[in-house]
């Protein structure tokens, strides 16, 4: 399954509420958010081509629906990152920020599971203690 990386193909828009960043490396890499679909978990998967006169690409993220229970399990390192993104009920979409960078996204719904090349290896768990330590001044 493929998706378009061209910004013009991210036509559908929705407002989102980003919750805490779980992993950050020069930009958000992994975070939960609330969207029109409900609770989602998001991860950076690719850079798009540069947009118009900007010399940098727009980051592309993948998001999947995640229940409060599964999000808590993930946050408590009881399920790994791959498991959080796998499953027939996940309904993945890819998106990039458009408009207000904090709240507006353009997205493409995927008609199937997230492709394997975007999933992490098995056994990769969130370590909130390390994440918090990296953010400390």
N, C-alpha and C positions, 0 to 999 in steps of 0.2 A: 504494500500500500504506500502510495506516495502522496505528497501534498505540495502545493505550489509555495515557493519561497518569495514570490514577487509580492511586494506590498499591495499592489493594486488588486490582487486576488483575495485579500482579507477584507471582504466587503461587509460581512455581517458585523455589527457592533453591539457591545453590551457594556454595562457599567459593572465594575467589580469593586470589592472591598478587600484589599490585601491585608492579611493578618501578619504575624511576625515573620521575619526572615529566619529560616532555619539554617541556611548556609549562604554565605556571602563571599564572593571573591571578585572584587572590583565592581560587582553588580549582583543583584539577587540571582541565586542559582536554584534554590529550593525553598518553597514557601506555600502555606495554605492561603486560600482566598474564598470569599463568598461571591458567587455570580448569580446570574438568572437561573442557573440550574441547581444551586445550593452550594454545599461545601465541596471544594475541590482542592487537590494537591497539585502543585505545579513544579516543573523542573525545566531548566534551560537545556535546549537540545541543538540549536544551530544559530548561525548568523546568516542573515539575508544579504542580498546584494546591497550596495550603497543606494540610498534613496535620493533621487533628484540631485540637488547640489550639495548634499551632505557627503562627507568622505568616510563615514562609518555606516555599517549595516545596522538594521534593526534586529535585535535579538528575537529568536523564535523559541517559544516555550511550548511544552506539552502539558495538558492538564487532564485529570481524571476525577470523576466523582469519588468521594470517599466519605464514609459514614463517620459520625463523631466517635463511635466505638473504635473503628479501624484507625482513625487519625490518632486517637489516644494511644492505641497499641504501638503505632509507628513512633510516636513521640517518646514512648517509654521503652523503645528498642525491643519490643516483643514481636514485631514483624519487620522484615527487611524492606529496603527501598523497592526492590523488584516486585515483591508481593503486593506492595501498596499500589503499584501501577498495573498489575495483571488482573485479568478477570473479565468475563463477558459483560458484567454489569457496569463496568467502568465508564463506558461511552467517552472515549478520548476525543480531545480537540486540540488543535494547535492554534496558537495566537501570537500576536505581536501588539505592543502598545500603540495606540493611535489616538490622536487628540490629547487630552490631559494624560500625561504619563503615569499618573498615580491611579486613575480610575477607569479609563476607557480603553477597551481592547477590540481589535478586529480579529475574527477567528474563522477557522474552517473546521467543521465537524468531520471526524474520520468515521468511515462506515465499517468499523471492525476494530480489532484490538490494536494497541500501540505497537508499531513494528519493533521486532526484537532488537534491532540495532540502536534503538533509543532507550532500551531498558538497561539498568545497571546489572552487574554481575550478582549472583546470589550471595547472600551473606554480608551485604553492605547495610549497616545499621546507622541510624542517626545517633550521634553522641552530643547531646545538648550541653554537656559540661565543656567539651572542647569548643563548641560553637560559642558559648558564653565567654570563655577565656580569650578567644581570638578577638572578640568585640571590646574587651576591657581596655581602657586607656593605659 
